[in-house]
Amino acid sequence: MTQVITDRIAAEWETRIAAECSDRDQTTQQSILNWLIGENRERLETLDPEHLKIANRAMDYRLRILVQRYLGLPPERAYKNLMQRLGGLAILRDKIRAWLTLSNDRQRQVVDVLQEVIQEMLQGDKYIQQQIAWIGQCTKNPRLRDTLLFASIEEYCLRPIRNQPLLAHRFVNYLRRSQKGGVTNVPQKELVKLVSDEIVSDSDSTFSLLDKQAQDDYHQQQQWEETQVARDRVKETLHDYLVENVSPAAGKWLTLYLQGKTPDAIAIALKMDIKQVYRLREKINYHTLKVFAIKAESELVSQWLHISLKEHNLGLTPHQWEQFCNGLEPKQCEIMLELKAGTAVETIAKSLKIKTNQVMGEWSQIYLAAQELRTS
């Protein structure tokens, strides 16, 4: 099989790593390159253009994590950076604090529990186990192994799964197991056990291909990739919509906004005063929320956010869904159930003897009411 795509990507990243890690020797740079591209290089040859863009963006993200927070630092400092980064996740911190408040062991801190969750992942998570083995093949340098592992853990823990970081789901799994088998405390003021000397061990342990955790990891990886593809489609479609229905400046504003630019920076780039930028933002918000997300590309946005009517019941929990349906007017309920069944808007309008724009008007109210319930 030819390796044209893989060779091209490897050459591009080799140049990038040489520039960003110029203070590292060539052996270290090659190890980082191998780690970035991954063990299954042949997979790159099978990706379509959209998934190839995602793979490149994922490598960019991992490299930035590595360079900004771990590369060149002593293990203790790198580990502290990892704990600060993961401990800064508000949703995870709130979950842990709530559990500690209800538990018998109220002396422990968030970081103590976080260390235990990470330790459990190191010992049992199949993706992390695969990363440990691959890092062992990439380099024989113990310090670089730990550095690459820290970066791998951060990237993996922050992957969005059902609108929450993966680590938040791992914490829930940790709770279930700890309630059954008890809690193993990580000693105070100690690092989570570093695994440099274990990466090249001769362990004969094998993992069942039917292992439920391995299946979950695989499906989560697939879901993450699908979410990224959907995000790109939403971004590109919204950009085109804004250019066509608002102004070319609106499309440029979206691009700059998604790059994390401040309003002042956007004003300079668009050669507008700050008041004009804020007015443009309000107009974009209106079109995005009231037209694009509800009427123009409702299904596309809903699939991306996992709030589609057909598959996700508008993102509502079973209890919320029941409450929501009971609160709708009979006509709204009928329209929603018909749309959920895949009935065309024109057919619904004809059946109810109303105009199609009236059906869309009712649907807009239903959508916004569900959004309010989700966020309440």
N, C-alpha and C positions, 0 to 999 in steps of 0.2 A: 504494500500500500504506500502511495506517495505521502510525503510529509510536508507538502508545500506550505500549507497554512500554519502548521506547527512551527516550522523553521522560520517563517516570516515573523510570527509572534515572538518567538524566542529571541530573534535578532533585535527586535524593537525593544524588548524588555531588558536585554543585555546592555544596550546603549543607555537606557533610562537608569538602570541600577548603577552603571559605571559613573553616571553624572551625580546621582543622589548619594551614593556611598563611595565617593572618591577617596575617602580616608581609610577605606578597608582594602585588604589585599585581594588579589584576583581570585584566590581560592574561596574566600568568604563571599565575594560577589557571585561566584558560580553556584555556591550553596544556596544563596538567597534566590537566585534565578530558578533553580530546580524546585525549591520549596514553593515559589509562587506559581509556577506552571502546574505543579502537581504530578502525582504518580502516573495517572492515566492520560498521557499526552495525546494518544490517538483519539481521544474523545473530541478534541478541538477540531479534528478533520470532519466530524459528523455534524457540527453545529451549523444551524442556519444563521444568516447575518444578525438577526436580533439577539439570539442567544450568544453569539460570538461577542457582541457589544457588551452583554452582561458579564461574560467571562473576563473581558478586559477591564471592565469597571470594578469587578470584584478583586482582581489582582492589584489594581491601582489603590483600592481601599486598604487591602492588606499591607501593601508596601508603605502607605502613609502611616498606618498604625505602628508598623515595625520601626520606621525611622523616627517618628515623632515621640514615641513613648518608651522604646525598649533597647534599640540598637546602641551598643557601646556603654550601656550602664551596668554597674555591678548588680548581681542577682537580687540583692536585698532591695535596692532602689527600684529595679524593674518590677519586682513583685509588689512593692508598695504602690506603684503606678497602676498596676492591674487592679488591685483592691479598691483604690480610689475611683477608678473608672467604673467598675462594676457596682461598687457601693453607691455611686452617684445616680443610679437608676431609681427614679422616684417611685415607680410602681413596685419594684422589688423591695426597696427599703420599707415602703408602707406595708407590704405583705408580711415581711419579717417582723416588723415592730408589732403588728397586730397579733401575730402568733406568739411572740415573746410575752406580750401583755396577758395572754390567756394561759400561758404555760406555767409550770411550776418553777422553772429555772429562769427567774427574772433578772439574774445578775449578768447574764450574757448580753453581749452587744451585737449589733447588726453584723459587724465584721467577723465575729466569731462564727455565726451561722453561715455567713457567706463563705468562709474558709472551708467549712464542712461540706457545703454543696459542691464547691470546686474540687475538693478532695475526692468526693464520691464520683464526680464526672471523670477525673483522672483515672480512677480505678475501674469504672464500669461503662462509661459512655463509648459506644463502638466507634463513632466518628473521631473522638479524641484519641482513642487507641490506635486508629489508623494513622492519624496525624503524627503520633509519637513514633510509630514504626517508620513512617516516611521521612520524618526529620532525622531519624537515626541513619537512614541511607544517604541523606543530603550532606551530612557533615559529621566528622568525628570529634569536633571541638565541643567539649562539654558546655562551655559558657554560651556558645552560639546556639546549641541545642535548646538550652533554657530560654534564650531570647526569642527564638522562633516559636517555641511552644507558648510563651506568654502572648505573643501576637496572635497565634492561632486560637487560643482560648478566648481572647477578647472578641475577635471577629465572629467566632462561632456563637458566643453567648449573646451578642447583640443582634443576631439575625431576627428579623421580624416574623413571628409566627402568630397568626390570628390576631394581628394588631398589638402584640406584646412581644418584648424581647424573649428569645428562647430561654434565657436563664430564669425568667419568672416561671415558666412551665416546669423547668427542672427543679425549682424550689418546691413546687406543689408535689412533684413525684417524690422528692426527698422527704417531705412531711409524711406522705403515705407510708413510706418504708420505715421511717424513724418511729412512727407511732406503733408499727408492728414489732420492730426488732430493737427498739431503743436507740439512743443517740450516742454516737462516738464523738467525744469532744476532741477538738484539736488543741494541743497545749497552747497556753497563752504565750504571746511574744515569740512564736515560732513561725517560720515560713511553712506554707503548705509544702509537703515533701517534694523536693525537686526530683525530676525523673531522669536526669542525664545518664546516670549509671545503669538505669533500667532499660533504656531504649534499645540497647544491643544485647539484652539478656537472651538466654537460650531457653526461655520458657516454652513448654510444649502445649500450653493451654490453647484451645481453639474456640472459635465463636460459632454457634449454630446460625446457619443462614435463616432459620425460622425464628431467631431471637426477636421478641417483640420490640425491644428497644432499638435494635438495628433497623427493623421495619419502620418504626416511628422516625428515626433519623433520616432514612431514605425519603420518606414521604414529606418530611419537613423541608429537606433540601429541594425536592421537586416543587413544593409549594412556594418556596422562596424564589426559585427561578421564574416560576409562572407569574408571581407577583411583580417581579422586576420587569418582565415582558409587558405585563398589563400596564405598569406605571409608565413605561416608555411610550406605549400606544396612547395613553391618556394625555401625556405631556405633548406629544407631537400633534394629536388631534385638537387639543385645546389651543395650542399655539396657532394652528391654521384657522381655527374658528375665530380667535380674537383678531387676527390680521384681517380676516374677511368681514367680520361683523362689528368690530370696534375701530381699530386702526393699526397700521404697521407698528406704531410705537407701543401698542398694547402687547404685541408679540415679543418685541424686544424687552419690554418690562418683565414679562413672564420668564424669559431666558435669564435675565439678570437676577431676578428674585430667586429662582431655583438654584442659582450659583451662590446664594447667601449674601448678596450685596445689600447694603443698607440703603434706606431711602435717599440719603444724601449722595451716595455713590451712584445710585440709579439716576438721580437728577443730573449729575455731571455727565454721565454717559449718554443720556438722552437730550442733553442741552436744554433742560427745562428748569424752572424754579421749583422749589420744594412743594409749593401749594399745588402746582399743576400735576406733580407726581402723585400727591395724595388724592386729587380728584380723579386721576386716571386709575389709581388703585381701587377707589370706590366703584367706578364704572366696571372695572374688570371683575371685582367681587360680585357685583350684581349679575352680570352676564354668566359668570361661572356657576354661581349657586342657584340662580333662579331660572336660567335658560339651559345652559350647557349640561349641567349635572342632572336636570330633571327632564328636559324635553329633547334636546338635540342628541345627547349621547348618554342617556340614563343607564342603559345596560352596561356600557363600557366602563363607566365610573363605578357602578355598583359591583361589577365583577372584581375590579381592582381592590375596592375597599371591603370586599366580602359582605356586602349589604344588599345583594340583589334580591328581588322579590321571589324569583323562581327557586333559587338554591339556598338562600340564607334568611328567608323571611324578614327581609329588610334589616338584617343584623340584630334582630330582637331575640332574647332568650325565650324558651317555651312559655314561661309565665308572662313575660311582657307581650308576646305575640297574642296570647289568649286575651289579656287585658286590652290590648290594642284593638283587636277585632270586635270585642264587645262594645268598645267606645265609638265605633264608626256608625254613621247613618246607614240605613239599609241600602241606599243607592251606592254609596261609597264602598260598602262591603262587597256588593255584587260586582262592581267595576274591578276592585282589587283581586277578587277570586278569579274573574275572567282573565285578567292580565297575567296572573300567576299561572293559569292553565295554558297560556300562550295564545289566547284569542286576540285577533287583530283589533286595533282601536276602531276601525271603520265598522266591523261586525258588531262590536259592543254598542256603538252609537246607534246603529240601525235597530238593534234589539231593544234598546231603552228608549228609542224614538227621540234622541237628542243629537246635537251636532258633535262632530269629532273634537272641536276645540273645547266643548263643555266636558267631554270625557277627560281630556288632558288637563283641564282646570281642576277637576276633582282629583285626578291623579297627583297633581302638584300639591294639593292640600294634604293628601294621604302621605306622600313622601316626606313633607316637612313635619307633619305630626309625628311620624315614626322617628325622624331625626331628633326631634325634641325629646321624645321618650328615651331614646338611646343615650342621650347625653345628660339626662336629668339625674 
